[in-house]
Amino acid sequence: MTKYTILPADTYLVRNRTVFSEQDRVLLIMLYQPLLGNSAISLYFTLWSYLDKSEVLSREWTHHHLMTNMRAKLEEILVAREKLEAIGLLRTLVKSDHINHYIYELYSPLSASEFLNNPILSTSLYNNVGALEYEKIVDYFKLPKLNTKEYEDITKSFNDVFESVSVSSLEHVLEDIRAKKKRTHTLSTNLDLQGVLAMIPEEILNPRSITKEMRELIDKLVFIYQLDHDACVDLLRNSVTLKRTLDKSLLKKNARNYYGFEHGGKLPSIVYRNQPEYLRKPAGDGSKKAKMIYTFETISPYDFLKAKNQGVKPSKNDLKIVEYLMVEFELKPGVVNVLLDFVLRVNNNKLNRSYIESIASQWKRSKIETVEAAMDLANKEYRKRAKGKVKTKIKEEAPEWFDQDLESKKPSEERLKEMKELLNEFK
């Protein structure tokens, strides 16, 4: 990529690639500003203000005008611009003659649910503002819960109200109509991958074998496990195959081991999160199954395993499995809890990694995101296993939430006590 030296005389236009709303201002200030800083958000709002009355395109300005308006040095503006680019709020185009001419394209911020459920963005926000402020931010964006169990859906469909019409005259596609657009954020890790690769001889690692997918994986690992330049060099060196390529599995394992060594065996904070609010079941249902759903939704996988261990901290191996499910398969915390509970019950309280992986792969393909959907799928899996066990007369302990007539069955006093303690601990 060609490097351009930006000068005060260089011109720019601002082009709107989306549809802005007042909610976007709130999202930028509450979610993005703690990550990007005041200068980057100020630049975004300033560029936004230059758009015409239709919020489509600005007139041409010089960067000297931008420096004067923001009372900032050009170097500061450039740093702020790069932050906006990296997180997906800005796209920069340039052409050059006797001076450089820039086009700054503005994109919408992610919605609150998209941002807070992105493991990288939410973890970064958590680390920047702290636990207390993070919870306040989450509470601000929560939707009030309504129990609609006793309501009937009487919404009309389109064809109930409108008659069908011929669309032959409207077959052309309106490609230039304005719509709300967002760009995927790029990881700004400050890692010079070319510099890292230059430190590794080509007879050890073939740099041409580093695909775009592998680069993205390296960036992700660098970000999640906080790897610096030297650590990344060692990481790549120790993850090379005999064919002078990188082994993905070994790369992930080595990154995890490095983080554990540097942080006293602790795991990234993603392991301690609970189910996103927007994926939770509305309150109001008092059944035992609903209470179990509430339990799965409101505790982290770490705390869930700790409760299963009667208050004893989970082993490192068990926590590595949890981390693996959340980072590699991107399963939601509540879904991980259901998976862990299911495997522990049908596998004699053992977390068999290969069996867990097979279930996680299926749930990932099925796009399971809610606790209730995970429980339903686990129910089907248990019934399937139970049919295969009939002939050998092997009986497995099924979670109580598998039974459709759950309320009609009286649980044991021991189980009731266990559930009560579990629910009280995490309310």
PEWO-V31344 format. One record per helix or strand of 2 or more residues. SS is the DSSP state (hx for helix, st for strand). FROM is the first residue (numbers start at 0). TO is the last residue. If there is no record, write none. Layout:
BEGIN
ss = [SS	SS]
from = [FROM	FROM]
to = [TO	TO]
END
This chain:
BEGIN
ss = [st	hx	hx	st	st	hx	hx	st	st	hx	hx	hx	hx	hx	hx	hx	hx	hx	hx	hx	hx	hx	hx	hx	hx	hx	hx	hx	hx	hx]
from = [10	21	37	56	60	62	73	89	99	111	118	130	157	167	192	206	211	228	247	268	276	287	300	315	332	352	370	399	405	412]
to = [15	35	48	57	61	69	85	95	105	115	128	140	160	169	197	208	223	236	261	271	278	297	307	326	345	364	388	401	407	425]
END
